[in-house]
Structure formats: C-alpha cells, structure tokens
C-alpha cells in the first residue's frame, strides 16, 4: 500500500523525515518523525512511503504521533485509496 501523507506536521529544521511501521495482525502502527530533536518550530511536510506487502482483508492504521486512525479494506487488486477524514489528524 502506498501512503501519501499530505501536510504531516513535523519539525522544520531538517528535510530528513523518517517513518517506522509496525504490524500486529491487521493493525498497522505508523510513527512519522524527524531525527533532529533540537528544533523549536513545526512545519507541514508531504511524506510518501509504502506499507506491505498486504494480503486482502480489513486493516486499521493508527498514526502514533496523534492517535488518528482509520479502517479500510485492502482488495486483492491493490487499488484501495483510503483517505483520513478531515480533522482526524489532530
């Protein structure tokens, strides 16, 4: 599954962003972060990454940074395009 997180709010000091993904059954936890910890400002960044491979089924994705989550069904064709509802990003 390809993820395109638009306007992820992270520290401004570095363009290097990291993503940790863990999976426990059908629950996927995502932590997006900046390796620089000495910055004192926040900015929106667009981050792209891939999660998988996934098998067909229902999944719940939780963004650890802000506890936003959503559930989606991953079809065998791989064409799911879930969108986090407005306001779910914190």
N, CA, C and O atoms as a GROMACS GRO file, in nm:
protein
  360
    1UNK      N    1   0.085  -0.117   0.000
    1UNK     CA    2   0.000   0.000   0.000
    1UNK      C    3   0.090   0.124   0.000
    1UNK      O    4   0.181   0.135   0.082
    2UNK      N    5   0.064   0.215  -0.091
    2UNK     CA    6   0.140   0.338  -0.099
    2UNK      C    7   0.069   0.445  -0.016
    2UNK      O    8  -0.052   0.464  -0.029
    3UNK      N    9   0.144   0.514   0.071
    3UNK     CA   10   0.089   0.619   0.157
    3UNK      C   11   0.146   0.752   0.112
    3UNK      O   12   0.267   0.767   0.094
    4UNK      N   13   0.057   0.849   0.093
    4UNK     CA   14   0.097   0.986   0.061
    4UNK      C   15   0.035   1.074   0.169
    4UNK      O   16  -0.079   1.118   0.156
    5UNK      N   17   0.111   1.101   0.276
    5UNK     CA   18   0.061   1.182   0.386
    5UNK      C   19   0.090   1.328   0.356
    5UNK      O   20   0.205   1.373   0.363
    6UNK      N   21  -0.013   1.401   0.324
    6UNK     CA   22  -0.002   1.543   0.290
    6UNK      C   23  -0.013   1.626   0.418
    6UNK      O   24  -0.102   1.604   0.500
    7UNK      N   25   0.079   1.720   0.435
    7UNK     CA   26   0.080   1.811   0.549
    7UNK      C   27   0.102   1.743   0.684
    7UNK      O   28   0.037   1.778   0.783
    8UNK      N   29   0.190   1.646   0.688
    8UNK     CA   30   0.231   1.588   0.816
    8UNK      C   31   0.308   1.695   0.892
    8UNK      O   32   0.404   1.752   0.839
    9UNK      N   33   0.268   1.724   1.015
    9UNK     CA   34   0.331   1.831   1.093
    9UNK      C   35   0.450   1.775   1.170
    9UNK      O   36   0.434   1.695   1.262
   10UNK      N   37   0.569   1.820   1.131
   10UNK     CA   38   0.694   1.776   1.193
   10UNK      C   39   0.786   1.897   1.210
   10UNK      O   40   0.753   2.007   1.166
   11UNK      N   41   0.899   1.877   1.274
   11UNK     CA   42   0.993   1.986   1.297
   11UNK      C   43   1.048   2.040   1.165
   11UNK      O   44   1.066   1.965   1.069
   12UNK      N   45   1.075   2.170   1.162
   12UNK     CA   46   1.118   2.239   1.040
   12UNK      C   47   1.268   2.228   1.010
   12UNK      O   48   1.308   2.247   0.896
   13UNK      N   49   1.350   2.198   1.107
   13UNK     CA   50   1.495   2.213   1.095
   13UNK      C   51   1.563   2.120   0.996
   13UNK      O   52   1.675   2.147   0.953
   14UNK      N   53   1.498   2.012   0.959
   14UNK     CA   54   1.562   1.916   0.870
   14UNK      C   55   1.462   1.867   0.766
   14UNK      O   56   1.343   1.850   0.795
   15UNK      N   57   1.511   1.846   0.645
   15UNK     CA   58   1.424   1.787   0.542
   15UNK      C   59   1.422   1.635   0.552
   15UNK      O   60   1.342   1.570   0.485
   16UNK      N   61   1.508   1.577   0.636
   16UNK     CA   62   1.509   1.432   0.653
   16UNK      C   63   1.397   1.392   0.748
   16UNK      O   64   1.394   1.434   0.864
   17UNK      N   65   1.306   1.311   0.700
   17UNK     CA   66   1.196   1.261   0.781
   17UNK      C   67   1.203   1.109   0.781
   17UNK      O   68   1.248   1.048   0.683
   18UNK      N   69   1.159   1.047   0.888
   18UNK     CA   70   1.163   0.901   0.900
   18UNK      C   71   1.026   0.848   0.935
   18UNK      O   72   0.942   0.917   0.994
   19UNK      N   73   1.004   0.722   0.897
   19UNK     CA   74   0.878   0.655   0.924
   19UNK      C   75   0.908   0.516   0.977
   19UNK      O   76   0.982   0.439   0.914
   20UNK      N   77   0.851   0.483   1.093
   20UNK     CA   78   0.857   0.347   1.147
   20UNK      C   79   0.719   0.287   1.135
   20UNK      O   80   0.620   0.347   1.176
   21UNK      N   81   0.712   0.167   1.078
   21UNK     CA   82   0.585   0.097   1.061
   21UNK      C   83   0.594  -0.038   1.130
   21UNK      O   84   0.688  -0.114   1.106
   22UNK      N   85   0.497  -0.067   1.216
   22UNK     CA   86   0.488  -0.199   1.277
   22UNK      C   87   0.350  -0.256   1.249
   22UNK      O   88   0.253  -0.182   1.232
   23UNK      N   89   0.345  -0.388   1.243
   23UNK     CA   90   0.217  -0.453   1.214
   23UNK      C   91   0.197  -0.566   1.312
   23UNK      O   92   0.285  -0.649   1.334
   24UNK      N   93   0.078  -0.568   1.373
   24UNK     CA   94   0.038  -0.674   1.464
   24UNK      C   95  -0.095  -0.727   1.413
   24UNK      O   96  -0.200  -0.671   1.442
   25UNK      N   97  -0.090  -0.835   1.336
   25UNK     CA   98  -0.211  -0.885   1.271
   25UNK      C   99  -0.258  -0.786   1.168
   25UNK      O  100  -0.183  -0.752   1.075
   26UNK      N  101  -0.380  -0.738   1.182
   26UNK     CA  102  -0.436  -0.642   1.087
   26UNK      C  103  -0.434  -0.499   1.141
   26UNK      O  104  -0.504  -0.412   1.089
   27UNK      N  105  -0.354  -0.474   1.245
   27UNK     CA  106  -0.338  -0.340   1.299
   27UNK      C  107  -0.199  -0.290   1.260
   27UNK      O  108  -0.098  -0.351   1.294
   28UNK      N  109  -0.196  -0.178   1.190
   28UNK     CA  110  -0.071  -0.118   1.144
   28UNK      C  111  -0.049   0.012   1.220
   28UNK      O  112  -0.135   0.100   1.219
   29UNK      N  113   0.066   0.024   1.285
   29UNK     CA  114   0.101   0.147   1.357
   29UNK      C  115   0.209   0.220   1.279
   29UNK      O  116   0.308   0.160   1.238
   30UNK      N  117   0.189   0.350   1.259
   30UNK     CA  118   0.282   0.432   1.183
   30UNK      C  119   0.331   0.546   1.271
   30UNK      O  120   0.250   0.616   1.332
   31UNK      N  121   0.461   0.563   1.278
   31UNK     CA  122   0.521   0.675   1.351
   31UNK      C  123   0.605   0.754   1.252
   31UNK      O  124   0.706   0.704   1.203
   32UNK      N  125   0.564   0.877   1.224
   32UNK     CA  126   0.640   0.966   1.137
   32UNK      C  127   0.716   1.062   1.228
   32UNK      O  128   0.659   1.118   1.322
   33UNK      N  129   0.845   1.081   1.199
   33UNK     CA  130   0.921   1.167   1.289
   33UNK      C  131   1.042   1.228   1.219
   33UNK      O  132   1.081   1.188   1.109
   34UNK      N  133   1.098   1.325   1.286
   34UNK     CA  134   1.216   1.397   1.241
   34UNK      C  135   1.332   1.354   1.331
   34UNK      O  136   1.320   1.363   1.453
   35UNK      N  137   1.443   1.308   1.274
   35UNK     CA  138   1.555   1.265   1.360
   35UNK      C  139   1.623   1.380   1.434
   35UNK      O  140   1.696   1.356   1.531
   36UNK      N  141   1.600   1.504   1.391
   36UNK     CA  142   1.655   1.621   1.460
   36UNK      C  143   1.559   1.656   1.573
   36UNK      O  144   1.441   1.680   1.549
   37UNK      N  145   1.608   1.659   1.696
   37UNK     CA  146   1.520   1.685   1.810
   37UNK      C  147   1.542   1.820   1.875
   37UNK      O  148   1.476   1.852   1.974
   38UNK      N  149   1.633   1.900   1.821
   38UNK     CA  150   1.665   2.028   1.885
   38UNK      C  151   1.593   2.146   1.820
   38UNK      O  152   1.626   2.261   1.849
   39UNK      N  153   1.499   2.121   1.734
   39UNK     CA  154   1.429   2.227   1.663
   39UNK      C  155   1.312   2.277   1.747
   39UNK      O  156   1.252   2.202   1.824
   40UNK      N  157   1.279   2.405   1.732
   40UNK     CA  158   1.173   2.465   1.812
   40UNK      C  159   1.060   2.521   1.725
   40UNK      O  160   0.997   2.621   1.760
   41UNK      N  161   1.036   2.455   1.610
   41UNK     CA  162   0.926   2.500   1.524
   41UNK      C  163   0.868   2.380   1.452
   41UNK      O  164   0.931   2.275   1.440
   42UNK      N  165   0.745   2.396   1.402
   42UNK     CA  166   0.676   2.289   1.330
   42UNK      C  167   0.634   2.338   1.193
   42UNK      O  168   0.595   2.454   1.176
   43UNK      N  169   0.642   2.248   1.094
   43UNK     CA  170   0.605   2.281   0.957
   43UNK      C  171   0.535   2.162   0.892
   43UNK      O  172   0.555   2.048   0.934
   44UNK      N  173   0.452   2.188   0.790
   44UNK     CA  174   0.389   2.078   0.718
   44UNK      C  175   0.483   2.018   0.614
   44UNK      O  176   0.552   2.092   0.542
   45UNK      N  177   0.487   1.886   0.605
   45UNK     CA  178   0.566   1.815   0.506
   45UNK      C  179   0.479   1.709   0.440
   45UNK      O  180   0.392   1.651   0.504
   46UNK      N  181   0.503   1.685   0.312
   46UNK     CA  182   0.438   1.574   0.243
   46UNK      C  183   0.535   1.456   0.246
   46UNK      O  184   0.650   1.468   0.204
   47UNK      N  185   0.488   1.343   0.297
   47UNK     CA  186   0.572   1.225   0.314
   47UNK      C  187   0.510   1.109   0.237
   47UNK      O  188   0.390   1.084   0.249
   48UNK      N  189   0.590   1.039   0.159
   48UNK     CA  190   0.544   0.922   0.085
   48UNK      C  191   0.623   0.799   0.130
   48UNK      O  192   0.744   0.805   0.150
   49UNK      N  193   0.550   0.688   0.147
   49UNK     CA  194   0.615   0.562   0.182
   49UNK      C  195   0.522   0.447   0.148
   49UNK      O  196   0.405   0.467   0.116
   50UNK      N  197   0.577   0.325   0.155
   50UNK     CA  198   0.500   0.206   0.120
   50UNK      C  199   0.489   0.115   0.243
   50UNK      O  200   0.585   0.098   0.318
   51UNK      N  201   0.371   0.058   0.262
   51UNK     CA  202   0.346  -0.039   0.368
   51UNK      C  203   0.309  -0.170   0.299
   51UNK      O  204   0.221  -0.174   0.213
   52UNK      N  205   0.375  -0.276   0.338
   52UNK     CA  206   0.336  -0.404   0.280
   52UNK      C  207   0.454  -0.497   0.260
   52UNK      O  208   0.566  -0.468   0.303
   53UNK      N  209   0.427  -0.605   0.196
   53UNK     CA  210   0.305  -0.638   0.124
   53UNK      C  211   0.189  -0.671   0.218
   53UNK      O  212   0.209  -0.720   0.329
   54UNK      N  213   0.068  -0.643   0.171
   54UNK     CA  214  -0.053  -0.674   0.246
   54UNK      C  215  -0.132  -0.781   0.171
   54UNK      O  216  -0.130  -0.786   0.048
   55UNK      N  217  -0.200  -0.865   0.247
   55UNK     CA  218  -0.292  -0.961   0.188
   55UNK      C  219  -0.433  -0.901   0.195
   55UNK      O  220  -0.457  -0.813   0.278
   56UNK      N  221  -0.525  -0.946   0.111
   56UNK     CA  222  -0.661  -0.891   0.116
   56UNK      C  223  -0.722  -0.906   0.254
   56UNK      O  224  -0.707  -1.009   0.319
   57UNK      N  225  -0.792  -0.801   0.299
   57UNK     CA  226  -0.858  -0.804   0.428
   57UNK      C  227  -0.880  -0.665   0.482
   57UNK      O  228  -0.848  -0.566   0.416
   58UNK      N  229  -0.936  -0.657   0.603
   58UNK     CA  230  -0.962  -0.529   0.668
   58UNK      C  231  -0.846  -0.495   0.760
   58UNK      O  232  -0.798  -0.580   0.835
   59UNK      N  233  -0.800  -0.371   0.754
   59UNK     CA  234  -0.687  -0.323   0.834
   59UNK      C  235  -0.725  -0.195   0.905
   59UNK      O  236  -0.809  -0.117   0.859
   60UNK      N  237  -0.662  -0.174   1.019
   60UNK     CA  238  -0.672  -0.047   1.090
   60UNK      C  239  -0.533   0.014   1.096
   60UNK      O  240  -0.437  -0.051   1.139
   61UNK      N  241  -0.522   0.138   1.052
   61UNK     CA  242  -0.395   0.211   1.056
   61UNK      C  243  -0.406   0.318   1.163
   61UNK      O  244  -0.503   0.394   1.165
   62UNK      N  245  -0.307   0.323   1.252
   62UNK     CA  246  -0.302   0.425   1.356
   62UNK      C  247  -0.174   0.505   1.340
   62UNK      O  248  -0.065   0.448   1.333
   63UNK      N  249  -0.188   0.637   1.336
   63UNK     CA  250  -0.072   0.725   1.334
   63UNK      C  251  -0.037   0.757   1.479
   63UNK      O  252  -0.111   0.830   1.545
   64UNK      N  253   0.073   0.703   1.527
   64UNK     CA  254   0.112   0.713   1.668
   64UNK      C  255   0.130   0.857   1.711
   64UNK      O  256   0.100   0.891   1.826
   65UNK      N  257   0.178   0.944   1.623
   65UNK     CA  258   0.206   1.084   1.659
   65UNK      C  259   0.084   1.156   1.715
   65UNK      O  260   0.098   1.240   1.804
   66UNK      N  261  -0.035   1.123   1.664
   66UNK     CA  262  -0.152   1.200   1.704
   66UNK      C  263  -0.276   1.114   1.731
   66UNK      O  264  -0.386   1.167   1.745
   67UNK      N  265  -0.258   0.983   1.738
   67UNK     CA  266  -0.368   0.890   1.766
   67UNK      C  267  -0.479   0.891   1.662
   67UNK      O  268  -0.588   0.841   1.689
   68UNK      N  269  -0.454   0.945   1.544
   68UNK     CA  270  -0.553   0.938   1.437
   68UNK      C  271  -0.551   0.796   1.381
   68UNK      O  272  -0.444   0.736   1.366
   69UNK      N  273  -0.668   0.742   1.350
   69UNK     CA  274  -0.672   0.608   1.292
   69UNK      C  275  -0.789   0.597   1.195
   69UNK      O  276  -0.884   0.675   1.200
   70UNK      N  277  -0.779   0.499   1.108
   70UNK     CA  278  -0.887   0.469   1.015
   70UNK      C  279  -0.879   0.321   0.980
   70UNK      O  280  -0.774   0.258   0.991
   71UNK      N  281  -0.992   0.267   0.937
   71UNK     CA  282  -1.000   0.128   0.895
   71UNK      C  283  -1.035   0.124   0.747
   71UNK      O  284  -1.114   0.205   0.699
   72UNK      N  285  -0.975   0.030   0.676
   72UNK     CA  286  -1.003   0.015   0.534
   72UNK      C  287  -0.993  -0.132   0.496
   72UNK      O  288  -0.933  -0.212   0.567
   73UNK      N  289  -1.052  -0.164   0.383
   73UNK     CA  290  -1.042  -0.299   0.328
   73UNK      C  291  -0.945  -0.296   0.212
   73UNK      O  292  -0.960  -0.218   0.118
   74UNK      N  293  -0.844  -0.382   0.219
   74UNK     CA  294  -0.744  -0.391   0.113
   74UNK      C  295  -0.789  -0.497   0.014
   74UNK      O  296  -0.793  -0.615   0.048
   75UNK      N  297  -0.822  -0.457  -0.108
   75UNK     CA  298  -0.868  -0.556  -0.207
   75UNK      C  299  -0.751  -0.629  -0.271
   75UNK      O  300  -0.638  -0.582  -0.268
   76UNK      N  301  -0.780  -0.744  -0.329
   76UNK     CA  302  -0.676  -0.823  -0.395
   76UNK      C  303  -0.617  -0.749  -0.514
   76UNK      O  304  -0.504  -0.779  -0.554
   77UNK      N  305  -0.690  -0.654  -0.573
   77UNK     CA  306  -0.638  -0.579  -0.686
   77UNK      C  307  -0.538  -0.472  -0.643
   77UNK      O  308  -0.465  -0.418  -0.726
   78UNK      N  309  -0.534  -0.442  -0.512
   78UNK     CA  310  -0.439  -0.343  -0.462
   78UNK      C  311  -0.473  -0.200  -0.498
   78UNK      O  312  -0.383  -0.117  -0.508
   79UNK      N  313  -0.601  -0.170  -0.519
   79UNK     CA  314  -0.638  -0.036  -0.564
   79UNK      C  315  -0.706   0.048  -0.456
   79UNK      O  316  -0.766   0.151  -0.488
   80UNK      N  317  -0.697   0.008  -0.330
   80UNK     CA  318  -0.759   0.086  -0.224
   80UNK      C  319  -0.692   0.222  -0.211
   80UNK      O  320  -0.570   0.232  -0.219
   81UNK      N  321  -0.772   0.328  -0.190
   81UNK     CA  322  -0.718   0.462  -0.173
   81UNK      C  323  -0.789   0.526  -0.053
   81UNK      O  324  -0.866   0.620  -0.070
   82UNK      N  325  -0.764   0.474   0.069
   82UNK     CA  326  -0.831   0.533   0.185
   82UNK      C  327  -0.780   0.674   0.210
   82UNK      O  328  -0.665   0.706   0.183
   83UNK      N  329  -0.868   0.757   0.262
   83UNK     CA  330  -0.833   0.895   0.295
   83UNK      C  331  -0.869   0.918   0.441
   83UNK      O  332  -0.980   0.886   0.484
   84UNK      N  333  -0.776   0.974   0.516
   84UNK     CA  334  -0.805   1.008   0.657
   84UNK      C  335  -0.905   1.122   0.658
   84UNK      O  336  -0.880   1.225   0.594
   85UNK      N  337  -1.016   1.108   0.728
   85UNK     CA  338  -1.117   1.214   0.730
   85UNK      C  339  -1.060   1.345   0.785
   85UNK      O  340  -0.970   1.344   0.868
   86UNK      N  341  -1.115   1.457   0.738
   86UNK     CA  342  -1.072   1.589   0.784
   86UNK      C  343  -1.088   1.596   0.934
   86UNK      O  344  -1.190   1.551   0.988
   87UNK      N  345  -0.990   1.651   1.002
   87UNK     CA  346  -0.995   1.664   1.147
   87UNK      C  347  -0.936   1.546   1.221
   87UNK      O  348  -0.913   1.554   1.341
   88UNK      N  349  -0.910   1.435   1.152
   88UNK     CA  350  -0.855   1.317   1.220
   88UNK      C  351  -0.706   1.328   1.243
   88UNK      O  352  -0.648   1.245   1.313
   89UNK      N  353  -0.643   1.429   1.186
   89UNK     CA  354  -0.500   1.443   1.201
   89UNK      C  355  -0.459   1.523   1.323
   89UNK      O  356  -0.342   1.554   1.340
   90UNK      N  357  -0.549   1.555   1.404
   90UNK     CA  358  -0.510   1.609   1.531
   90UNK      C  359  -0.534   1.748   1.560
   90UNK      O  360  -0.500   1.796   1.669
   0.00000   0.00000   0.00000
